[in-house]
Amino acid sequence: MLGNERIGIDSTASLKWFALYTRSHHEKSVAQRLNEKGIESFLPLYQSERNWSNNRKPRLALPLFPNYVFVHVAPRKRFEALSSKGAVTFVGPGDTATPIEDAEIQRFQKFCGLADFEPCSQIAIGDRARITSGPLTGLEGVVTYERGKARVMISIQTIARSVCVDVPAECIETIPA
């Protein structure tokens, strides 16, 4: 060993996903700062058309989960992520950050490749269902119907947020109560 250097390298096995709560409208800048620090992050975005007073209708890339960025770090390196300007706290009970399963983040990363999704503000009453095929296979949610399409609302339990996605009826199976 030389000086104060420690031998030992973090393996990817020790990395865990955490939800990082950010200041309002700071999600993109926090994700950029994390990237500059070499910290892997995931910020799912969706396209939204806005009507502005000057009759322009721009399409904006907005965070799917406002105020949240997902961070892939070793538990002992969380402080480095939290020290990014705009970051507030990790999500979890009290002062304990709750890790998110790798499989859940991987499903949402695949999900972001789909064309038709948008955030949901609330979970509607309906049948519980599981998606049986496609990139979201295995995710469970509540089935609703909007504009004649089958929609599934999928929730991320850790941050208590939901997302709607159009799924063909043949790709959904109901879950018995």
Salt bridges, closest charged atoms under 4 A:
ASP10 OD1 - ARG76 NH2 2.54
GLU40 OE1 - HIS72 ND1 2.77
ASP116 OD2 - LYS149 NZ 3.63
GLU118 OE2 - ARG151 NH2 3.83
GLU140 OE1 - ARG128 NH2 3.39
GLU140 OE2 - ARG130 NH2 3.17
GLU146 OE2 - ARG147 NH1 2.61
GLU146 OE2 - ARG151 NH1 3.73
ASP166 OD2 - LYS149 NZ 3.59
ASP166 OD1 - ARG151 NH1 3.24
GLU173 OE2 - ARG130 NH1 2.76
